[in-house]
Amino acid sequence: MSDETWEILGIRQLAATDERAEEFSGTLLVHRTGGEPVIPQTVTIKRAVLAEMAAYLGRLLERSQGAPPRH
């Protein structure tokens, strides 16, 4: 297993790839920690994965100290 650590810097142009919006594609901006250059990586992601990530990240941000309370 590699000891490399990657940092996600952002995502660009995430858009549906079909009329049912079951799959999305975009560009993930990543780099290796330690000053490596930013690498734009084209990705495709399923709707179910995005929904799972949204729920998980929402809970994570609510528990973090930096998140304002939800109304």
Beta strands, then each sheet from edge to edge (+ up, - down):
strand 1: 6-16
strand 2: 23-32
strand 3: 39-46
sheet 1: 1+ 2- 3+
end
